Amino acid sequence: MQVQEMTREPVAGLRTNGARLWDSLMRLAEIGATEKGGVCRLALTPLDREGRDLFVAWAKELGCTMRVDAIGNIFARRAGERDDLPPVMTGSHIDTQPTGGKFDGNYGVLAGLEVLRTLEEAGVRTLAPLEVAVWTNEEGSRFVPVMMGSGVFAGAFTLEHALVQRDWDGVSVSEALAKIGYAGEGPFAPHRVGAYFEAHIEQGPVLEAHEKTIGVVQGALGQRWYDVTVHGMEAHAGPTPMDSRRDALLVAAALIQEVNRIALAHAPHGRGTVGWLDVRPNSRNVIPGRVTLTVDLRAADDDALSAMDAQLRAACAAAARQAGMNIDVEQVVYFPPQPFDPALVEAVRAGAQTLGLCAMDVVSGAGHDAVYLARVAPTAMIFVPCKDGISHNEIEDARPEHLEAGCNVLLHAMLAAAGVAATGEEGAA
């Protein structure tokens, strides 16, 4: 990433308004608010439209020009001194899990909006234009694939593939976009991005455990997801002796232990999870004849992820031989590990140092829109702690001072990338 030449140093004393950021987050959280204090605002529903409309209204108040593309991504653009330069972009998503919280995704969008508000108030004009993006259907709770809007933008899959996906009621993405008025106009043409930053709650316990305010994100873990099916034989639970059984669930239980062992062998960034089981026939007095389990493996580099893949397949083959059963292993998802741009990562670190904030290097264990943006633009992320590391939960929480700190780091990182053309009275002249 080539940082723009600046005509002057960024305004060192410039700070965002933490109270205003918090108020914006709480106002957005009213849309789809749940009884337990969370948010249910699924992608492309009437509630999503209401949240989008609120963001658009706020951005227009700042004089931003608005554009909506054919997958429903929203781009709020603040002009720069040189609008021929590709924009420095930030953003995230405002769709939530069915039992989601107030901050996942929403923080990244509204932190970007707060950066624009701060610059507007201070009369600071940047060389490159700035953009805040609201990406469509990041969560994947209503439509798959996840991270849909950023994935289409980055070319991970086609617009046509995304538009025909349907929810549980048979409604397509195309139909849902049209219904809420965010189908966009004109041909789909992703624009160049000079740099992309995404601020986010960590969604894990590391920063809080180390008492750090800022996570300087080095990249995102690679992921391999599998469907593993164990084929045994159903039999009556009473008459069938233990040594004569072909119990598929017993073998599946051993494989779950293997998944855990494989992840622990690749510490500290190895992850292994079995999150779903389908047991057939799922009857109290019948020995399970078939079990399908999902496996989610993650690692920070592709060599480790490939090694974990080989170990899983070897464990399944060994279990099949020992039990005299067939075990099918189908990989259904592969995200390679995604390192972030060194120059932008350093800009995040420098911003934290300039602001006197305690920071540490971290990796993202979750997928984010930044993972896809990193395929087409220099990218970095900023993490702030969340209470007890809890996310994707109605009790998700974060401290206002941490959110403000992350927003200030975002402000100075974006200024470093975009360059400052004028400040104060010069900017207003």
C-alpha positions as CSV (number, residue, x, y, z in Angstrom):
1,M,0.0,0.0,0.0
2,Q,1.3,3.4,-1.0
3,V,0.5,6.0,1.7
4,Q,-0.4,9.3,0.1
5,E,2.1,12.2,0.2
6,M,0.7,14.7,2.7
7,T,1.0,18.4,2.4
8,R,1.1,18.6,6.2
9,E,1.1,16.3,9.2
10,P,-2.3,14.9,10.4
11,V,-3.8,17.0,13.1
12,A,-2.2,15.4,16.2
13,G,-4.8,16.7,18.7
14,L,-7.8,15.7,16.7
15,R,-10.2,13.3,18.6
16,T,-13.6,11.8,17.9
17,N,-16.6,12.4,20.0
18,G,-17.1,9.2,22.0
19,A,-20.4,10.3,23.5
20,R,-21.8,10.9,20.0
21,L,-20.5,7.6,18.8
22,W,-22.2,5.8,21.8
23,D,-25.4,7.6,21.2
24,S,-25.4,6.6,17.5
25,L,-24.8,3.0,18.5
26,M,-27.7,3.0,20.9
27,R,-30.0,4.7,18.4
28,L,-29.2,2.0,15.8
29,A,-29.7,-0.7,18.4
30,E,-33.3,0.4,18.9
31,I,-34.1,-1.0,15.5
32,G,-34.7,-4.6,16.1
33,A,-34.1,-4.4,19.8
34,T,-34.8,-7.6,21.8
35,E,-36.1,-8.0,25.3
36,K,-32.7,-9.2,26.6
37,G,-30.9,-6.1,25.4
38,G,-29.7,-7.4,22.1
39,V,-30.6,-6.9,18.5
40,C,-32.3,-9.0,15.8
41,R,-32.0,-7.2,12.5
42,L,-31.6,-9.9,9.8
43,A,-30.3,-9.0,6.4
44,L,-32.7,-7.4,3.9
45,T,-35.7,-7.4,6.2
46,P,-37.8,-4.3,6.9
47,L,-35.7,-3.7,10.0
48,D,-32.5,-3.8,8.0
49,R,-34.1,-1.3,5.6
50,E,-34.9,0.9,8.7
51,G,-31.3,0.7,9.9
52,R,-29.9,1.4,6.4
53,D,-32.2,4.4,6.0
54,L,-30.9,5.8,9.3
55,F,-27.3,5.5,8.2
56,V,-28.1,7.1,4.9
57,A,-29.8,10.0,6.6
58,W,-26.9,10.6,8.9
59,A,-24.4,10.4,6.0
60,K,-26.4,12.8,3.9
61,E,-26.4,15.3,6.8
62,L,-22.6,15.4,6.4
63,G,-22.9,16.2,2.7
64,C,-21.8,12.7,1.6
65,T,-22.7,11.4,-1.8
66,M,-24.4,8.1,-1.6
67,R,-24.2,5.0,-3.9
68,V,-25.9,1.6,-3.6
69,D,-24.6,-1.2,-5.8
70,A,-26.5,-4.2,-7.3
71,I,-25.9,-6.4,-4.2
72,G,-27.1,-3.6,-1.9
73,N,-23.8,-2.4,-0.5
74,I,-24.0,1.2,0.5
75,F,-21.1,3.6,0.0
76,A,-21.1,7.1,1.7
77,R,-18.4,9.2,0.1
78,R,-16.8,12.4,1.5
79,A,-15.0,14.2,-1.3
80,G,-11.2,14.7,-1.2
81,E,-9.0,17.4,-2.6
82,R,-8.1,14.9,-5.4
83,D,-11.2,12.9,-6.3
84,D,-9.2,11.1,-9.0
85,L,-7.5,9.1,-6.2
86,P,-9.1,5.9,-5.0
87,P,-10.9,6.4,-1.7
88,V,-9.6,5.3,1.7
89,M,-12.5,3.2,2.9
90,T,-13.8,1.9,6.2
91,G,-16.9,0.1,7.2
92,S,-18.6,-3.1,8.3
93,H,-22.2,-4.4,8.4
94,I,-25.4,-3.7,10.3
95,D,-27.2,-7.0,9.8
96,T,-27.1,-9.1,13.0
97,Q,-27.5,-12.7,14.2
98,P,-31.1,-13.6,15.3
99,T,-29.8,-13.2,18.9
100,G,-27.1,-10.6,18.2
101,G,-25.7,-7.7,20.1
102,K,-25.4,-3.9,19.6
103,F,-21.8,-3.8,18.5
104,D,-20.8,-6.6,16.1
105,G,-20.5,-4.9,12.7
106,N,-22.5,-1.8,13.8
107,Y,-19.4,-0.4,15.6
108,G,-17.3,-0.5,12.4
109,V,-20.0,1.3,10.4
110,L,-20.7,4.0,13.0
111,A,-17.0,4.5,13.9
112,G,-16.5,5.3,10.2
113,L,-19.4,7.8,10.3
114,E,-17.9,9.4,13.5
115,V,-14.6,9.8,11.7
116,L,-16.4,11.8,8.9
117,R,-18.3,13.8,11.5
118,T,-15.1,14.7,13.3
119,L,-13.3,15.8,10.1
120,E,-16.3,17.8,9.0
121,E,-16.5,19.7,12.4
122,A,-12.8,20.4,12.4
123,G,-12.8,21.6,8.8
124,V,-10.2,19.0,7.8
125,R,-10.1,18.1,4.1
126,T,-8.2,15.0,2.9
127,L,-6.3,14.5,-0.3
128,A,-8.0,11.2,-1.2
129,P,-11.7,10.9,-0.7
130,L,-13.0,8.9,2.2
131,E,-15.8,6.3,2.1
132,V,-17.9,4.4,4.7
133,A,-19.3,1.1,3.4
134,V,-22.2,-0.9,4.7
135,W,-21.8,-4.4,3.4
136,T,-24.8,-6.6,2.7
137,N,-25.5,-9.8,4.6
138,E,-22.2,-10.3,6.4
139,E,-23.7,-12.6,9.0
140,G,-25.3,-15.1,6.7
141,S,-28.1,-15.7,9.1
142,R,-30.8,-15.3,6.5
143,F,-28.9,-15.9,3.2
144,V,-25.8,-17.8,2.5
145,P,-22.9,-17.4,1.7
146,V,-21.8,-15.3,4.6
147,M,-20.0,-12.0,3.9
148,M,-22.1,-11.8,0.7
149,G,-21.8,-8.1,-0.2
150,S,-18.0,-7.8,0.3
151,G,-17.6,-11.2,-1.4
152,V,-19.3,-10.0,-4.5
153,F,-17.5,-6.7,-4.4
154,A,-14.1,-8.6,-4.2
155,G,-15.0,-11.2,-6.8
156,A,-15.1,-14.1,-4.4
157,F,-18.3,-15.2,-6.1
158,T,-20.5,-13.7,-8.8
159,L,-23.4,-11.2,-8.4
160,E,-25.6,-13.7,-10.2
161,H,-24.8,-16.5,-7.8
162,A,-25.6,-14.2,-4.8
163,L,-28.9,-12.8,-6.2
164,V,-30.5,-16.2,-6.6
165,Q,-29.8,-17.5,-3.1
166,R,-33.0,-18.0,-1.1
167,D,-34.0,-17.8,2.6
168,W,-36.0,-20.4,4.5
169,D,-39.3,-18.9,3.1
170,G,-38.1,-19.2,-0.5
171,V,-37.4,-15.4,-0.9
172,S,-34.4,-14.7,-3.1
173,V,-31.8,-12.1,-2.4
174,S,-32.9,-10.2,-5.5
175,E,-36.5,-10.1,-4.4
176,A,-35.5,-9.0,-0.9
177,L,-33.3,-6.2,-2.1
178,A,-36.1,-4.9,-4.4
179,K,-38.6,-5.1,-1.6
180,I,-36.6,-3.0,0.8
181,G,-35.5,-0.5,-1.9
182,Y,-31.8,-1.3,-1.9
183,A,-31.3,-3.1,-5.2
184,G,-29.1,-0.4,-6.6
185,E,-29.1,1.0,-10.1
186,G,-27.0,0.5,-13.2
187,P,-24.5,-2.2,-14.0
188,F,-22.4,-3.7,-11.2
189,A,-18.9,-2.2,-11.3
190,P,-16.8,-2.4,-8.1
191,H,-14.6,0.6,-7.8
192,R,-10.9,0.8,-6.9
193,V,-10.1,1.2,-3.2
194,G,-6.9,2.8,-2.0
195,A,-7.0,1.4,1.5
196,Y,-9.5,-0.3,3.7
197,F,-9.7,-0.2,7.5
198,E,-12.3,-2.0,9.6
199,A,-12.9,-1.4,13.3
200,H,-14.5,-4.2,15.2
201,I,-15.0,-5.6,18.7
202,E,-12.7,-8.5,19.2
203,Q,-15.4,-11.1,19.7
204,G,-13.0,-13.1,21.9
205,P,-11.3,-12.7,25.3
206,V,-7.7,-12.0,24.5
207,L,-7.6,-8.2,24.8
208,E,-9.6,-8.2,28.0
209,A,-7.4,-10.9,29.5
210,H,-4.2,-8.9,28.7
211,E,-5.8,-5.6,29.7
212,K,-5.1,-4.1,26.3
213,T,-7.3,-1.5,24.6
214,I,-6.3,-1.9,21.0
215,G,-5.7,-5.1,19.0
216,V,-3.4,-4.6,16.1
217,V,-4.8,-7.3,13.8
218,Q,-2.1,-9.1,11.8
219,G,-4.5,-11.0,9.7
220,A,-7.3,-13.6,9.8
221,L,-7.1,-17.3,10.4
222,G,-7.6,-19.6,7.4
223,Q,-10.6,-21.9,7.6
224,R,-11.5,-25.3,6.4
225,W,-15.0,-26.7,7.0
226,Y,-16.1,-30.3,6.5
227,D,-19.1,-32.5,6.6
228,V,-18.0,-35.9,8.0
229,T,-20.4,-38.8,7.8
230,V,-19.9,-42.1,9.7
231,H,-21.8,-45.1,8.3
232,G,-22.5,-47.8,10.9
233,M,-25.5,-50.1,11.3
234,E,-28.7,-49.6,13.2
235,A,-29.7,-52.3,15.6
236,H,-31.8,-52.9,18.7
237,A,-30.2,-51.5,21.8
238,G,-31.3,-54.4,24.0
239,P,-30.6,-57.7,22.1
240,T,-27.3,-56.5,20.5
241,P,-24.2,-57.3,22.5
242,M,-21.7,-54.5,23.0
243,D,-18.9,-56.4,21.1
244,S,-21.2,-56.9,18.1
245,R,-22.3,-53.3,17.5
246,R,-21.4,-51.0,14.7
247,D,-22.2,-47.8,16.6
248,A,-21.7,-44.8,14.4
249,L,-22.1,-42.3,17.3
250,L,-19.3,-44.0,19.3
251,V,-16.9,-43.5,16.4
252,A,-18.1,-39.9,15.9
253,A,-17.4,-39.2,19.6
254,A,-13.8,-40.4,19.1
255,L,-13.4,-38.2,16.1
256,I,-14.6,-35.2,18.1
257,Q,-11.8,-35.9,20.5
258,E,-9.4,-36.1,17.6
259,V,-10.5,-32.7,16.3
260,N,-9.8,-31.2,19.7
261,R,-6.4,-32.9,19.8
262,I,-5.4,-31.7,16.3
263,A,-6.3,-28.0,17.3
264,L,-4.3,-28.2,20.5
265,A,-1.3,-29.5,18.6
266,H,-1.3,-26.3,16.5
267,A,-1.4,-23.8,19.4
268,P,-1.6,-20.9,19.9
269,H,-3.7,-20.2,16.8
270,G,-5.1,-23.6,15.9
271,R,-8.8,-24.0,16.3
272,G,-11.0,-27.1,16.0
273,T,-14.7,-27.3,16.5
274,V,-17.5,-29.8,16.0
275,G,-20.6,-27.6,16.2
276,W,-23.4,-29.8,14.7
277,L,-24.4,-33.4,14.8
278,D,-27.1,-35.3,12.9
279,V,-27.7,-38.7,14.5
280,R,-29.8,-41.3,12.7
281,P,-32.3,-42.6,13.5
282,N,-32.0,-40.6,16.7
283,S,-34.2,-43.0,18.7
284,R,-33.7,-43.9,22.4
285,N,-33.4,-47.6,22.0
286,V,-31.7,-47.9,18.5
287,I,-28.0,-48.0,18.1
288,P,-27.1,-45.1,15.8
289,G,-26.5,-46.3,12.2
290,R,-25.3,-43.0,10.7
291,V,-23.9,-39.8,12.1
292,T,-23.0,-36.6,10.3
293,L,-20.8,-34.0,12.1
294,T,-19.5,-30.7,11.0
295,V,-15.8,-29.9,11.5
296,D,-14.4,-26.4,11.6
297,L,-10.5,-26.1,11.5
298,R,-8.7,-22.8,11.6
299,A,-5.0,-21.8,11.6
300,A,-2.9,-18.7,11.0
301,D,-0.9,-20.0,8.1
302,D,-1.7,-22.3,5.2
303,D,1.0,-24.8,6.1
304,A,-0.5,-25.4,9.5
305,L,-4.0,-25.5,8.1
306,S,-2.9,-28.1,5.5
307,A,-1.3,-30.2,8.2
308,M,-4.5,-30.1,10.2
309,D,-6.4,-31.2,7.1
310,A,-4.1,-34.1,6.6
311,Q,-4.4,-35.1,10.3
312,L,-8.2,-35.0,10.2
313,R,-8.3,-37.2,7.1
314,A,-5.8,-39.6,8.7
315,A,-7.8,-39.8,11.9
316,C,-11.0,-40.6,9.9
317,A,-9.2,-43.2,7.8
318,A,-7.8,-44.9,11.0
319,A,-11.2,-44.8,12.7
320,A,-12.8,-46.4,9.6
321,R,-10.3,-49.2,9.5
322,Q,-10.5,-49.9,13.3
323,A,-14.4,-49.9,13.4
324,G,-14.9,-51.6,10.0
325,M,-17.1,-48.7,8.8
326,N,-17.1,-46.2,6.0
327,I,-16.4,-42.6,6.8
328,D,-17.0,-39.9,4.2
329,V,-15.0,-36.6,4.5
330,E,-16.3,-33.7,2.3
331,Q,-14.6,-30.2,2.5
332,V,-17.4,-27.6,2.1
333,V,-15.5,-24.3,2.8
334,Y,-11.9,-23.1,2.3
335,F,-10.8,-19.7,3.3
336,P,-7.0,-19.3,3.0
337,P,-5.3,-17.4,5.8
338,Q,-5.4,-13.7,5.0
339,P,-2.5,-11.5,6.2
340,F,-3.2,-7.8,6.3
341,D,-1.1,-5.1,4.6
342,P,2.1,-4.4,6.6
343,A,1.9,-0.7,6.0
344,L,-1.7,-0.3,7.1
345,V,-1.1,-2.6,10.1
346,E,1.8,-0.3,11.0
347,A,-0.5,2.7,10.6
348,V,-2.8,1.2,13.2
349,R,0.0,0.5,15.6
350,A,1.4,4.0,15.1
351,G,-2.0,5.5,15.8
352,A,-2.3,3.6,19.0
353,Q,1.2,4.7,20.1
354,T,0.5,8.3,19.2
355,L,-2.7,8.3,21.2
356,G,-0.9,6.6,24.2
357,L,-3.1,3.5,24.1
358,C,-1.9,0.1,25.2
359,A,-2.0,-2.3,22.3
360,M,-1.0,-5.8,21.3
361,D,-0.7,-7.8,18.1
362,V,-3.6,-10.2,17.5
363,V,-5.1,-12.4,14.8
364,S,-8.7,-12.6,13.9
365,G,-10.3,-15.9,14.5
366,A,-13.5,-14.9,12.8
367,G,-14.2,-14.0,9.2
368,H,-14.9,-10.3,8.5
369,D,-15.6,-8.3,5.4
370,A,-12.0,-7.2,5.7
371,V,-10.9,-10.7,4.7
372,Y,-12.5,-10.3,1.2
373,L,-11.5,-6.6,0.9
374,A,-7.8,-7.7,1.4
375,R,-8.0,-9.5,-1.9
376,V,-8.5,-6.3,-3.8
377,A,-7.1,-3.5,-1.6
378,P,-4.5,-3.0,1.1
379,T,-6.4,-3.8,4.3
380,A,-6.1,-3.6,8.1
381,M,-8.3,-4.1,11.2
382,I,-8.6,-2.5,14.6
383,F,-9.9,-4.6,17.5
384,V,-11.3,-3.3,20.8
385,P,-12.3,-5.5,23.8
386,C,-15.7,-6.9,24.4
387,K,-17.0,-7.9,27.8
388,D,-16.0,-11.4,28.7
389,G,-15.1,-12.0,25.1
390,I,-18.8,-12.6,24.3
391,S,-20.3,-11.9,20.9
392,H,-23.1,-13.3,18.7
393,N,-25.2,-13.0,21.9
394,E,-27.7,-10.5,23.2
395,I,-25.6,-9.8,26.2
396,E,-22.7,-8.6,24.0
397,D,-21.2,-5.5,25.5
398,A,-18.3,-3.1,25.2
399,R,-17.0,-0.1,27.2
400,P,-17.6,3.3,25.7
401,E,-14.0,4.4,26.3
402,H,-12.7,1.4,24.4
403,L,-15.0,2.1,21.5
404,E,-13.9,5.8,21.5
405,A,-10.2,4.7,21.6
406,G,-10.6,2.4,18.6
407,C,-12.4,5.1,16.7
408,N,-9.6,7.6,17.4
409,V,-7.1,5.0,16.1
410,L,-9.2,4.6,13.0
411,L,-9.3,8.4,12.5
412,H,-5.5,8.7,12.5
413,A,-4.9,5.6,10.5
414,M,-7.3,6.9,7.8
415,L,-5.7,10.4,7.8
416,A,-2.3,8.8,7.4
417,A,-3.5,6.8,4.4
418,A,-5.5,9.6,2.8
419,G,-3.3,12.5,3.4
420,V,-4.4,15.9,4.8
421,A,-5.0,18.7,2.3
422,A,-6.1,21.4,4.6
423,T,-7.1,22.0,8.2
424,G,-9.1,24.4,10.3
425,E,-9.7,27.7,8.6
426,E,-7.8,26.7,5.5
427,G,-10.2,23.8,5.1
428,A,-13.2,26.2,5.3
429,A,-11.7,28.9,3.0
